[in-house]
Amino acid sequence: MEDEEFTAEGSNHYTDEVYRDKLGKLSQVISEMGTDDSPDGVALLGVAEIENRNVLEDLVKMPALQERNYQIAHIDGKDERGIDVGLLYNPKHFTLKNAASLYVPTETIDTAYGRTRDVLFVTGELLGEIVHVFVNHWPSRRGGEEASRPFRALAASISKQKIDSLVKINLNVKIIVMGDLNDDPVDASVTKILGAKGNVEEVKAGGLYNPWVTLYKKGIGTLAYKDSWNLFDQIMISSGWLDENQNGYFFKEAEIFKRDYMIQKTGKYKGYPKRAYNGKIYAGGYSDHFPTYIVLLKAGRE
């Protein structure tokens, strides 16, 4: 399937000027994320809706980011819209060991459903510890939440199978599952298939903790639709991160990153994330999602 919308001649009139402006805005946000906790900002950054590796190479070279020397983990997939997921990592903190794509076989549910994004599975060393990272962008709610639910359940099961194999080897394995899930923290794909718990006390050895449940239940989210907030952009962690008395890094907190300039001030989307496009018109915003991040600490380090 060809996707010509985001070209200069396409319906979105995606010119080089628009492209450069968007890169500048995204790099500004990324450069500020996490800097309240570390001067280096985010060590790992999962990204979605990436057309190709060149886009990521252009992004990390932007003035706001170039001094961090972000490296790229990306594997070209066969999504029908031509978009992928990827991982940016700061080599000062993370050493890449391996990157692989986990295929999500949507045709087993409906042969007419186009290819979706693969799950990017990355293994590396984060400040001395082996860490496994799953970057997801699950199928959208196209056709309605209920009708599209099986496809997200399938995507969740692909990560779960790999997670189970890692946990079988080491109950204390350190895993991070992140991405735009197109589902909320209380939906079955997250709670039933991944088995993620919103209460630390309920997380068993080898299980997943989802720090976003409490925020979601308070009506806080990362994107809005018809004045209702969803929290699709989640980061979940395995039980290996939960013990604060360990020698390695442990989980401290989860944050939705939003600054005043990232919020729409007027019009029908007032209070929403300040989006790049309103329909087919470039509005010069940032994204219709707020990004999220988690903070990890090590004993003796603040």
KAVENQUI-V681014 format. One record per run of one state. SS is the DSSP state (hx for helix, st for strand, lp for the rest). FROM is the first residue (numbers start at 1). LEN is the number of residues. Records with the same first field share a line. If there is no record, write none. Layout:
# KAVENQUI-V681014
SS->FROM-LEN / FROM-LEN
This chain:
# KAVENQUI-V681014
lp->1-15 / 33-11 / 51-2 / 61-5 / 69-1 / 75-9 / 91-3 / 103-3 / 109-10 / 127-2 / 138-7 / 170-5 / 181-7 / 194-3 / 198-2 / 203-5 / 211-2 / 218-5 / 226-2 / 231-2 / 242-7 / 258-2 / 264-9 / 274-3 / 279-2 / 283-8 / 299-4
hx->16-17 / 53-8 / 66-3 / 106-3 / 145-25 / 188-6 / 200-3 / 213-5 / 239-3 / 260-3
st->44-7 / 70-5 / 84-7 / 94-9 / 119-8 / 129-9 / 175-6 / 197-1 / 208-3 / 223-3 / 228-3 / 233-6 / 249-9 / 263-1 / 273-1 / 277-2 / 281-2 / 291-8
